[in-house]
Amino acid sequence: MWIFVVVLLVLGLLQVVSPVAGWWLANFWKVESGAEPSRLSLVLLRMQGIVFLLVSAGLAWHQLQAS
């Protein structure tokens, strides 16, 4: 279960700190060079990062309470 916490934590931090990097990792193979993400896409990625961080914190809390 801790692997899910770590993966969600890393993805969440990446998307909150640098949503452009998250966009690039998700779309690098489908776009032409020089393409840039829209502002809406960056906002949605940042919100997704926040959700990932909340879920990872919830999973960590659950794991700590169970042990």
N, C-alpha and C positions, 0 to 999 in steps of 0.2 A: 504494500500500500504506500510505503514511503516513496517509491519510485514515481507514483502519480503526483505526489505532493511536490517533489523536486521538479518534475517536468512542467507542471502547471505554474510553479513559481518562476522558473526560468522564462517560459513563454510569456507569462504575465508581465514580468519585469522588462523583457525586451519590447513588448508592445506599448507599455506605458512610457518608458524612457525614450524609445525611438520607434514610433509607428512606421516610419519609412522603411526601416530595416525589416520589420515584420511583413510589410507589404511586398518588399522585394523578394523575401524568402518564399512568399506564397505565390508570386506571379512572375518570377524572373524568366520562366520558360515559355510564357504565353505572350509576352509583350516585346515590341521592337525596342532597340536600344534608344535611350533618351526619353522613354515614356516616364511620366511622373504621376503619382497618385493624386486623386482629387482631395479637396479639403474634407468632404463628407466621408470619404473612405478612411482618412487618417483619424477623424473623430471616432468613427465606428471601431476602428482597430484599437484605439486607446481605451474605449469603453469595454471592449472585449478583454483587454489586458487587465482592467480593474476587476472584471468578473472572474477571470482566471486567478487573480491574487486572492479574492474572497473565497473562492472554492478551495484553493490550496490551503488557506488558513483554516477553513472549516474542516477539511480532511485531517490536517495536522492536529487540530484540537480534538477531533474524534479519536485519533490514534493515541494521543497522550492520555485521554480519559479512559480508554479501554485497557491500557497497560498498567 
